[in-house]
Amino acid sequence: MFGKVLGRISIVIALVFLFAFQVHAQARWSWPEKPSNIQVLSKDLTGVKLAPVMTGFTRALGVRCTYCHKGEEGKPLSTYDFASDENPNKDRAREMLRMLEGINEHLKKIKPSGDQRVNMWCTTCHRGRPRPMTLVEELGEQYRKNGIKTTLDYYADLKKKYYNRGSYDFGEGSLNDFGYEILEKKDATAAVQVFQLNADLYPQSGNVWDSLAEAYMKSGDMKKAQDNYEKALVLDPKDDNAREMLKKIKESTDK
């Protein structure tokens, strides 16, 4: 029993020393006085001035140093090779900076519409995301790669992480547009799931029920199409499309 306790104490002591070593190694790292391999930013930039620039990039994209630099997440910064070009995201970042510079130069040619000139920054498009895509584009990419179930789970994760941060438009229009993208691909079953989610989220919108009805209609389920067109018409009596579709459904069932 004493041997087991002693063994556990030894493990704890070893972990404490390991943690202390890592903290010490981290503390030894500091921004270099003269950063190397600077290609887009000013070559006269000192480490002290480079620090807030790099911090700004990580915040704008919602990433950490390893997104562009060669290094292992969780390891001390002293083990990173910041000058290396091995990580392809580093060249992507350089091109993005060149693009940003070009946009801001072009903006100077435009007469301001307000009391101050508009400038573009990384966060203008990225808003905490590595890839500045719309919600519809994000969901479309997931759907093409992984199918509808994974995509809807992904939507829930994005909403949990980014809701009210201005990164994505989580209004009814985004899911509606995504549903129609799927419908155009002749996947009515998946479109029904998207439109049903939208209807659950925005039950007072006649438009979402109209879209759900269309997906059911294209899937061949006329009964559910009729039910949902009727819901749409109750919520929005001016919905001429729902009224016309109900007429067509009635004519087809009377034959």
Buried (B, 14 or more C-beta within 10 A) or exposed (E): EEEEEEEEEEEEEEEEEEEEEBEEBEEEEEBEEEBEEEEEBEEEEEEEEBEEEBEEBBEBBBBEBBBBBBBEEEEBBBEBEBEEEEBEBBEEBBEBBEEBEEEBEEEEEEEEEEEEEEEBEBBEBBBBBEEBBEBBBBBBBBBEEEEBEEBBEBBEEBBEEBEEEEBBEBEBBBBBBBBBBBBEEEBBEBBBBBBBBBBEBBEEBBBBBBBBBBBBBBBEBBEBBBBBBBBBBEBBEEBEBBEEBBEEBEEEEEE
